[in-house]
């Protein structure tokens, strides 16, 4: 009984303060109508896939927005083994995005940064697999950040 009263009181307080859900004005549905372009390389392909998944891109609908991205990567060794080789690597990806209405208008832009680490491996194939896994994780993290940025920007319009 007390729990139900607390929930009802919380809902009443939230509605009285002018709170509007992020998806309340349709910003969430606009995300699916974005054409995503990313750099034409291995990481760009992964980034475009992650962004299209995060935004729920409807490839059958005509886009109303164009999302353009550029990414820069840096890898640095962290941790040392006894033979002075790197034990782990840190991959930092900085993404700059620009959202432009297809019909014309002022663009929105922002930046996101993702930092992921991966273990060093002695076998070449394992080292490549670890680096590729780090790129996939970085792309997913960037896509989540861009999605939140876009929802916030579109909710304010």
Secondary structure, 3 states (H helix, E strand, C coil): CHHHHHHHHHHHHHHHCCCCCCCCCCHHHHHHHEEEECCCCHHHHHHHHHHHHHHCCCCCCCCCEEEEEEEEEEEEEEEECCCCCEEEEEEEEEEEEEEEECCCCCCEEEEEEEEEEEECCCCHHHHHHHHHHHHHHHHHHHHHHHHHHHHHHHHCC
